[in-house]
């Protein structure tokens, strides 16, 4: 097992352990204050429904504070990163087209940077703004690389869209706890 694989495995274990804290037996209805905060955050997202569902599905308690909402975004973004990296890593060895292979490698590098940023953010809310500052640009490199001809479709389009929303959610929620 390479050092990178070992670190990815450790991150995944930490993420799963942290996520178990947020998995209620049934959906929790947010308190009016929490609902207002979630709605305020989600109204600034490109997909309100995705944002609201992300919070609502794993809300651990009705009256969640801003740190809890931030933690939810970090955990969900971490899950997205892990799943996307697994998808990319499964396609790299079998991709016959050298251009497509190179595009997957660019995305692999981008998502490894995202994974590192979210791992750091999970441990340090105050430093989160620093960790997340460049993540939208890093993630965008995986979106734009597939727009270079001859490619007409991005096989990571939906994963990138969700990641973009989760990044924005994480940045917005973290601004509530560091200001």
N, C-alpha and C positions, 0 to 999 in steps of 0.2 A: 504494500500500500504506500503510495507516494505521500509526501508531506501535505500536498494540496488536497489529496483525497481524504487524508486523515482529518485535516482541518474542516473540510466540508462535512464530514461525518459528525465531528464534534459539534459543529454549528447546527446541524440538523437535529441532533439529540437535544441540544439546549433549546432549540426552537419548539420541538415537540413537548418538552417538559414545561416550557413557559405557556404553550398553547393549552395545555390541559387545565391550567388555572382558569381559562376563559371558555371552557366548554360546559355550558349549563345543560341540565337534563332536558329542559324545554326552553323555548324562547322567553326571554325576560322583557316585559313591557317597560320601556324607560319612563322615569319620572318626568313631569312637565319640564323641569329645569334641564335634565339630560336630553330630552327630546328637542328642546329649543337649541341646545348647543349642537347636537347632531344635525339638525335641519340647517342651522347657520353654516356649518362646515360643508354640508352636502350641496347646498344651493350654489356654492362657488365651484363645484366640480362639473366636468363635462357630462357625467352620467349620474344624476341624482339617485336613481334607483339602485345602481351598483353600490354607491357610497352608503346609502341608508341601510341596505341589506347587509353590507359588510359589518357595520356596527351592530345592527339588530340581531344578527345571527349568533354572535358570540358575546353579547353584552352580559357580563357576569352578575350585575346587580342593577336594580332600577335607577339608583342614584349614583351613577358613575362620574368620577371627577375627571379633570382634564388629563391627568397622568394616565388614568385607565384608558381613556379614549386614544391617547397617543400610543400606549402600549399595544392596543388592538391594531392600530395601523401598522406598527412596526412588525408585529407577529404575522399579520396577513400579507404584508409585503415580503417578509422573509419566506413564507410558504410559497408565494408566487415565484420568487427568485429560485427557490430550490426546485420546484416543479419545472420551471422553464429551463434551468440548467440540465436537469435530467433529460428533458426532451432534446435539447441541443446536443448533449453528450451522446445520446443514442443515435443521432443522425450523422455526426461527424465521421465515425469510422466507416459508414456504409455509403456515404455520398460519393458518387462517381464523377460528377461535374466539378472540375477544379474551382470554378468561380463560386458555385454554390457552397462548396466546402469552405472556401475562404470566408464567405459571408457568415457561415455558422461559427467559424473561429472568431470573427470580429464580435459576434453576439455573445459567444462564450466568454470572451474577455470582458465585455461590458457587464454581463450578469455576475461575473466573479467579483468585479469591483462593487456592484450593488450589494452582493452578499456580504462582503466585508464591511461596507458602510452600515448596513442594517444590524449586523452583529455588534458593531461598536456603539450604535445608537441605542440598542437594547440595554447596554450597560451604563450609558451616560446621557441622560436627557439634556443636561446643560450643553454638552458638546454636540448634541444632535444636529443643530443648525449647521455646524461646521462639517459634520460627516455627510449631511444630505445636500449641501450647497451645489455640488457638481453632479449629483445623481441624475437630474433630468437630462442634462447634456450627454452623459454617458449612456443612458438608456436610449436616447434619441439616435445614437450612432447605430444601434441595432435596427431601428426603424428605417433610417435613411439608406443603409447599405443595400437593402433589397430593392430600392428604387433605381439603382444603377442598371441600365440595360445590360443584358437582354431579359431581365426578370420582370415579370408583370404581376406576380403575386408574392406577398411576404408570408411565408409559412408560420411566422410568429406574430402576425398582425393582431389577433385577439389577445394574446399573452402580453404583447407590448402595450396595447391599449389599457388593459387592466393594471399593468405595472405603472403606467403613466398616471393613472388615477390614484393608485395607492401611494405613489411618491408625493403627489400633491396633497393628499389627505394627511400623510405623515408630516409634511412641512407645515401645513396649516395648524394641525393639532399641537405640534411642538411649539409653535409660536405662542400658544396660550399659556404654556407653562414656563417659558423662559423670559417672557416680558414682564 
